[in-house]
């Protein structure tokens, strides 16, 4: 499985961005996908996940502001981010697993994309 994350950039506080994760190399419906982020000097943290069946899960810090979705036709997973704050600044990674649901732990994911930078200015 190969993953390609894109869509990061610089945005002002209160703004929105949509990240994309293109998935290839495996039947898309056979993988669950998660988004993680890592800010400078901090550990990688869970952001959101979507199961193989389409059930979604969010970190408390992004619940109500971020939406994860999958498009089986385009073989991609999206992370729509709104009401962004400087605390959301990080490199965002998408990851995939053959499990029904990857969960919050990065160790449950076997494949990782290269990351895309999101910077939110105050």
C-alpha positions, 0 to 999 in steps of 0.5 A: 500500500502506498499513500500520498498526502497533499493539501497542506499549506499556510492559512490564517486562524479561523480558516479551512484546509482540506487534506487528501490522502491518495491510496494505491496498491491495495483494494481501497475498501480493504484498508482503514485510514487514519490521520496523525499529526506531529508538531515541532518538539512534540510526539505524533498524535492521533487526529481522526480515523475512518474504518473500512466500513466508513465509521469515523473517529476523532480526537477530542481536540478536533471533534466538531472542527475536522471531518474525515471522509473516504471516496471509494471511487477516487480511492482517497481519504480526505480531512476537512479542517475548519476553525483552524488555530495555531495549535493545529500547526503540524505535519499531518500524516495519513496511514493505512491498516488492513484492520477494520479500524486502525484506532488511535494508536500509530502502532496499528498502522502498517503504511504511512504517507510522507506528510504534509505541512499545515501552518496556521498563523495567528 
